[in-house]
């Protein structure tokens, strides 16, 4: 069975659409991982800032 030009174009278009869907999914997955890593980094920085404030406040208090 021979494919005519229209069938070939449709098949190639379907393959391109499938590849675009895979690339789109991968980009979304990667973006989600990046957001999660950023949130974890913010939490670490928040904890570090809280510790630094505690240490600073402890050093400011009178020693008696």
MOPAC internal coordinates of N, CA, C and O (Angstrom, degrees):
PM7 1SCF
backbone

  N    0.0000 0     0.00 0     0.00 0    0    0    0
  C    1.4377 1     0.00 0     0.00 0    1    0    0
  C    1.5285 1   108.59 1     0.00 0    2    1    0
  O    1.2310 1   120.83 1   -53.02 1    3    2    1
  N    1.3004 1   116.01 1   126.98 1    3    2    1
  C    1.4577 1   121.97 1  -178.88 1    5    3    2
  C    1.5306 1   109.29 1   -93.75 1    6    5    3
  O    1.2310 1   121.44 1   -36.32 1    7    6    5
  N    1.3258 1   114.84 1   143.68 1    7    6    5
  C    1.4644 1   119.68 1   174.71 1    9    7    6
  C    1.5206 1   107.99 1   -97.40 1   10    9    7
  O    1.2310 1   120.81 1   -43.98 1   11   10    9
  N    1.2960 1   116.06 1   136.02 1   11   10    9
  C    1.4548 1   117.86 1   175.45 1   13   11   10
  C    1.5249 1   109.19 1   -86.99 1   14   13   11
  O    1.2310 1   120.09 1    -1.04 1   15   14   13
  N    1.3125 1   117.43 1   178.96 1   15   14   13
  C    1.4632 1   121.95 1  -175.27 1   17   15   14
  C    1.5255 1   111.88 1   -60.20 1   18   17   15
  O    1.2310 1   120.23 1   140.66 1   19   18   17
  N    1.3131 1   117.17 1   -39.34 1   19   18   17
  C    1.4707 1   120.70 1  -179.78 1   21   19   18
  C    1.5201 1   111.95 1   -63.25 1   22   21   19
  O    1.2310 1   120.70 1   139.18 1   23   22   21
  N    1.3407 1   116.26 1   -40.82 1   23   22   21
  C    1.4652 1   120.24 1   178.57 1   25   23   22
  C    1.5280 1   110.75 1   -66.05 1   26   25   23
  O    1.2310 1   120.66 1   139.60 1   27   26   25
  N    1.3214 1   116.35 1   -40.40 1   27   26   25
  C    1.4636 1   120.32 1   179.70 1   29   27   26
  C    1.5242 1   110.66 1   -64.77 1   30   29   27
  O    1.2310 1   120.63 1   137.06 1   31   30   29
  N    1.3141 1   116.41 1   -42.94 1   31   30   29
  C    1.4617 1   120.27 1   179.18 1   33   31   30
  C    1.5211 1   110.40 1   -64.06 1   34   33   31
  O    1.2310 1   120.21 1   139.45 1   35   34   33
  N    1.3219 1   117.20 1   -40.55 1   35   34   33
  C    1.4642 1   120.75 1   178.59 1   37   35   34
  C    1.5198 1   111.52 1   -64.13 1   38   37   35
  O    1.2310 1   120.50 1   138.40 1   39   38   37
  N    1.3282 1   116.65 1   -41.60 1   39   38   37
  C    1.4638 1   120.29 1   179.94 1   41   39   38
  C    1.5242 1   110.57 1   -65.28 1   42   41   39
  O    1.2310 1   120.31 1   135.43 1   43   42   41
  N    1.3210 1   117.02 1   -44.57 1   43   42   41
  C    1.4635 1   120.50 1   179.10 1   45   43   42
  C    1.5243 1   110.12 1   -64.65 1   46   45   43
  O    1.2310 1   120.13 1   139.71 1   47   46   45
  N    1.3166 1   117.35 1   -40.29 1   47   46   45
  C    1.4651 1   120.62 1   178.22 1   49   47   46
  C    1.5234 1   111.38 1   -62.33 1   50   49   47
  O    1.2310 1   120.60 1   140.12 1   51   50   49
  N    1.3235 1   116.46 1   -39.88 1   51   50   49
  C    1.4645 1   120.27 1   178.49 1   53   51   50
  C    1.5237 1   110.47 1   -65.00 1   54   53   51
  O    1.2310 1   120.03 1   139.14 1   55   54   53
  N    1.3326 1   117.55 1   -40.86 1   55   54   53
  C    1.4651 1   120.82 1   178.01 1   57   55   54
  C    1.5307 1   111.29 1   -65.31 1   58   57   55
  O    1.2310 1   120.31 1   138.42 1   59   58   57
  N    1.3191 1   117.02 1   -41.58 1   59   58   57
  C    1.4673 1   120.65 1   178.69 1   61   59   58
  C    1.5259 1   109.90 1   -64.52 1   62   61   59
  O    1.2310 1   120.01 1   138.68 1   63   62   61
  N    1.3243 1   117.59 1   -41.32 1   63   62   61
  C    1.4638 1   121.07 1   178.80 1   65   63   62
  C    1.5287 1   110.92 1   -64.12 1   66   65   63
  O    1.2310 1   120.56 1   139.22 1   67   66   65
  N    1.3296 1   116.53 1   -40.78 1   67   66   65
  C    1.4641 1   119.95 1   178.53 1   69   67   66
  C    1.5239 1   110.70 1   -65.18 1   70   69   67
  O    1.2310 1   120.50 1   137.50 1   71   70   69
  N    1.3255 1   116.64 1   -42.50 1   71   70   69
  C    1.4672 1   119.96 1   178.30 1   73   71   70
  C    1.5269 1   110.55 1   -63.76 1   74   73   71
  O    1.2310 1   120.25 1   139.64 1   75   74   73
  N    1.3236 1   117.13 1   -40.36 1   75   74   73
  C    1.4664 1   120.41 1   178.16 1   77   75   74
  C    1.5246 1   111.05 1   -64.20 1   78   77   75
  O    1.2310 1   120.38 1   142.47 1   79   78   77
  N    1.3223 1   116.89 1   -37.53 1   79   78   77
  C    1.4653 1   119.96 1   177.86 1   81   79   78
  C    1.5227 1   111.25 1   -64.57 1   82   81   79
  O    1.2310 1   120.67 1   138.29 1   83   82   81
  N    1.3216 1   116.33 1   -41.71 1   83   82   81
  C    1.4753 1   120.45 1   178.41 1   85   83   82
  C    1.5261 1   110.32 1   -64.15 1   86   85   83
  O    1.2310 1   120.20 1   135.61 1   87   86   85
  N    1.3186 1   117.23 1   -44.39 1   87   86   85
  C    1.4652 1   120.94 1   179.20 1   89   87   86
  C    1.5300 1   109.98 1   -63.21 1   90   89   87
  O    1.2310 1   119.99 1   137.49 1   91   90   89
  N    1.3188 1   117.63 1   -42.51 1   91   90   89
  C    1.4687 1   121.33 1   178.16 1   93   91   90
  C    1.5157 1   111.80 1   -61.95 1   94   93   91
  O    1.2310 1   120.31 1   137.81 1   95   94   93
  N    1.3392 1   117.02 1   -42.19 1   95   94   93
  C    1.4615 1   120.34 1   178.23 1   97   95   94
  C    1.5249 1   109.99 1   -63.19 1   98   97   95
  O    1.2310 1   120.51 1   136.21 1   99   98   97
  N    1.3422 1   116.63 1   -43.79 1   99   98   97
  C    1.4635 1   120.06 1  -178.94 1  101   99   98
  C    1.5283 1   110.97 1   -63.08 1  102  101   99
  O    1.2310 1   120.11 1   139.50 1  103  102  101
  N    1.3183 1   117.39 1   -40.50 1  103  102  101
  C    1.4623 1   120.55 1   179.12 1  105  103  102
  C    1.5274 1   110.73 1   -64.56 1  106  105  103
  O    1.2310 1   120.31 1   138.31 1  107  106  105
  N    1.3147 1   117.00 1   -41.69 1  107  106  105
  C    1.4657 1   120.17 1   178.27 1  109  107  106
  C    1.5263 1   110.79 1   -64.57 1  110  109  107
  O    1.2310 1   120.49 1   137.70 1  111  110  109
  N    1.3139 1   116.68 1   -42.30 1  111  110  109
  C    1.4663 1   121.34 1   178.78 1  113  111  110
  C    1.5270 1   110.55 1   -62.73 1  114  113  111
  O    1.2310 1   120.70 1   136.35 1  115  114  113
  N    1.3151 1   116.26 1   -43.65 1  115  114  113
  C    1.4543 1   121.34 1   179.20 1  117  115  114
  C    1.5320 1   110.92 1   -64.95 1  118  117  115
  O    1.2310 1   120.24 1   139.12 1  119  118  117
  N    1.3197 1   117.15 1   -40.88 1  119  118  117
  C    1.4647 1   120.83 1   178.87 1  121  119  118
  C    1.5236 1   110.53 1   -63.89 1  122  121  119
  O    1.2310 1   120.38 1   139.63 1  123  122  121
  N    1.3254 1   116.88 1   -40.37 1  123  122  121
  C    1.4691 1   120.03 1   178.30 1  125  123  122
  C    1.5253 1   110.84 1   -62.29 1  126  125  123
  O    1.2310 1   120.35 1   138.09 1  127  126  125
  N    1.3300 1   116.94 1   -41.91 1  127  126  125
  C    1.4747 1   119.97 1   178.06 1  129  127  126
  C    1.5208 1   110.87 1   -64.31 1  130  129  127
  O    1.2310 1   120.49 1   141.55 1  131  130  129
  N    1.3231 1   116.67 1   -38.45 1  131  130  129
  C    1.4679 1   120.81 1   179.42 1  133  131  130
  C    1.5204 1   110.54 1   -65.23 1  134  133  131
  O    1.2310 1   120.13 1   137.73 1  135  134  133
  N    1.3260 1   117.35 1   -42.27 1  135  134  133
  C    1.4587 1   121.07 1   178.82 1  137  135  134
  C    1.5240 1   110.37 1   -63.82 1  138  137  135
  O    1.2310 1   120.42 1   136.96 1  139  138  137
  N    1.3230 1   116.80 1   -43.04 1  139  138  137
  C    1.4620 1   120.29 1   179.82 1  141  139  138
  C    1.5321 1   110.77 1   -62.44 1  142  141  139
  O    1.2310 1   120.20 1   136.97 1  143  142  141
  N    1.3218 1   117.23 1   -43.03 1  143  142  141
  C    1.4643 1   120.92 1   178.66 1  145  143  142
  C    1.5257 1   110.86 1   -64.48 1  146  145  143
  O    1.2310 1   120.36 1   141.69 1  147  146  145
  N    1.3200 1   116.92 1   -38.31 1  147  146  145
  C    1.4664 1   120.57 1   178.52 1  149  147  146
  C    1.5203 1   110.81 1   -65.52 1  150  149  147
  O    1.2310 1   120.41 1   138.07 1  151  150  149
  N    1.3242 1   116.82 1   -41.93 1  151  150  149
  C    1.4700 1   120.34 1   178.29 1  153  151  150
  C    1.5239 1   110.93 1   -62.75 1  154  153  151
  O    1.2310 1   120.55 1   139.71 1  155  154  153
  N    1.3247 1   116.56 1   -40.29 1  155  154  153
  C    1.4696 1   119.73 1   178.25 1  157  155  154
  C    1.5236 1   110.54 1   -64.84 1  158  157  155
  O    1.2310 1   120.39 1   140.65 1  159  158  157
  N    1.3192 1   116.86 1   -39.35 1  159  158  157
  C    1.4609 1   120.76 1   178.73 1  161  159  158
  C    1.5245 1   110.55 1   -64.48 1  162  161  159
  O    1.2310 1   120.06 1   138.92 1  163  162  161
  N    1.3262 1   117.49 1   -41.08 1  163  162  161
  C    1.4631 1   121.08 1   177.92 1  165  163  162
  C    1.5245 1   110.08 1   -62.56 1  166  165  163
  O    1.2310 1   119.99 1   138.76 1  167  166  165
  N    1.3183 1   117.63 1   -41.24 1  167  166  165
  C    1.4660 1   120.57 1   178.73 1  169  167  166
  C    1.5275 1   111.36 1   -63.10 1  170  169  167
  O    1.2310 1   120.15 1   139.37 1  171  170  169
  N    1.3196 1   117.32 1   -40.63 1  171  170  169
  C    1.4682 1   120.89 1   177.98 1  173  171  170
  C    1.5257 1   109.79 1   -63.74 1  174  173  171
  O    1.2310 1   120.43 1   135.53 1  175  174  173
  N    1.3325 1   116.78 1   -44.47 1  175  174  173
  C    1.4635 1   120.16 1   180.00 1  177  175  174
  C    1.5291 1   111.26 1   -64.94 1  178  177  175
  O    1.2310 1   120.07 1   142.39 1  179  178  177
  N    1.3287 1   117.48 1   -37.61 1  179  178  177
  C    1.4598 1   121.47 1   178.40 1  181  179  178
  C    1.5274 1   110.25 1   -63.83 1  182  181  179
  O    1.2310 1   120.59 1   136.33 1  183  182  181
  N    1.3377 1   116.48 1   -43.67 1  183  182  181
  C    1.4675 1   120.50 1   178.16 1  185  183  182
  C    1.5247 1   110.82 1   -63.99 1  186  185  183
  O    1.2310 1   120.47 1   139.54 1  187  186  185
  N    1.3123 1   116.71 1   -40.46 1  187  186  185
  C    1.4683 1   120.48 1   179.37 1  189  187  186
  C    1.5286 1   110.75 1   -64.64 1  190  189  187
  O    1.2310 1   120.33 1   138.09 1  191  190  189
  N    1.3201 1   116.97 1   -41.91 1  191  190  189
  C    1.4612 1   120.65 1   178.87 1  193  191  190
  C    1.5251 1   110.99 1   -64.06 1  194  193  191
  O    1.2310 1   120.31 1   138.73 1  195  194  193
  N    1.3354 1   117.02 1   -41.27 1  195  194  193
  C    1.4567 1   120.24 1   178.30 1  197  195  194
  C    1.5252 1   110.73 1   -62.38 1  198  197  195
  O    1.2310 1   120.21 1   138.92 1  199  198  197
  N    1.3319 1   117.21 1   -41.08 1  199  198  197
  C    1.4641 1   120.65 1   178.12 1  201  199  198
  C    1.5226 1   111.01 1   -64.95 1  202  201  199
  O    1.2310 1   120.39 1   136.95 1  203  202  201
  N    1.3399 1   116.86 1   -43.05 1  203  202  201
  C    1.4617 1   119.67 1   178.91 1  205  203  202
  C    1.5202 1   111.68 1   -63.02 1  206  205  203
  O    1.2310 1   119.99 1   141.74 1  207  206  205
  N    1.3197 1   117.62 1   -38.26 1  207  206  205
  C    1.4693 1   120.51 1   177.82 1  209  207  206
  C    1.5219 1   110.62 1   -65.92 1  210  209  207
  O    1.2310 1   120.66 1   139.26 1  211  210  209
  N    1.3199 1   116.34 1   -40.74 1  211  210  209
  C    1.4666 1   119.89 1   178.56 1  213  211  210
  C    1.5205 1   110.64 1   -62.92 1  214  213  211
  O    1.2310 1   120.85 1   134.61 1  215  214  213
  N    1.3219 1   115.98 1   -45.39 1  215  214  213
  C    1.4674 1   119.55 1   179.64 1  217  215  214
  C    1.5266 1   110.92 1   -64.50 1  218  217  215
  O    1.2310 1   120.12 1   140.21 1  219  218  217
  N    1.3066 1   117.38 1   -39.79 1  219  218  217
  C    1.4583 1   121.37 1   179.36 1  221  219  218
  C    1.5342 1   109.75 1   -65.16 1  222  221  219
  O    1.2310 1   120.19 1   133.80 1  223  222  221
  N    1.3199 1   117.24 1   -46.20 1  223  222  221
  C    1.4591 1   120.64 1   179.97 1  225  223  222
  C    1.5277 1   111.38 1   -63.30 1  226  225  223
  O    1.2310 1   120.44 1   143.23 1  227  226  225
  N    1.3160 1   116.77 1   -36.77 1  227  226  225
  C    1.4654 1   120.15 1   178.73 1  229  227  226
  C    1.5387 1   110.19 1   -66.96 1  230  229  227
  O    1.2310 1   119.98 1   144.04 1  231  230  229
  N    1.3113 1   117.64 1   -35.96 1  231  230  229
  C    1.4547 1   119.85 1  -178.10 1  233  231  230
  C    1.5172 1   112.31 1   -77.80 1  234  233  231
  O    1.2310 1   119.84 1   159.65 1  235  234  233
  N    1.3296 1   117.90 1   -20.35 1  235  234  233
  C    1.4602 1   122.01 1  -179.55 1  237  235  234
  C    1.5355 1   110.65 1   -80.79 1  238  237  235
  O    1.2310 1   119.88 1   151.09 1  239  238  237
  N    1.3167 1   117.83 1   -28.91 1  239  238  237
  C    1.4692 1   121.25 1  -176.09 1  241  239  238
  C    1.5250 1   111.32 1   -63.54 1  242  241  239
  O    1.2310 1   122.07 1   -30.06 1  243  242  241
  N    1.3212 1   113.64 1   149.94 1  243  242  241
  C    1.4705 1   119.53 1   179.25 1  245  243  242
  C    1.5312 1   109.53 1   -65.51 1  246  245  243
  O    1.2310 1   119.65 1   -36.13 1  247  246  245
  N    1.3208 1   118.28 1   143.87 1  247  246  245
  C    1.4581 1   121.12 1  -174.97 1  249  247  246
  C    1.5348 1   113.69 1   -76.54 1  250  249  247
  O    1.2310 1   119.01 1  -178.77 1  251  250  249
  N    1.3048 1   119.50 1     1.23 1  251  250  249
  C    1.4839 1   119.05 1  -178.85 1  253  251  250
  C    1.4841 1   112.86 1  -104.80 1  254  253  251
  O    1.2310 1   120.10 1   180.00 1  255  254  253

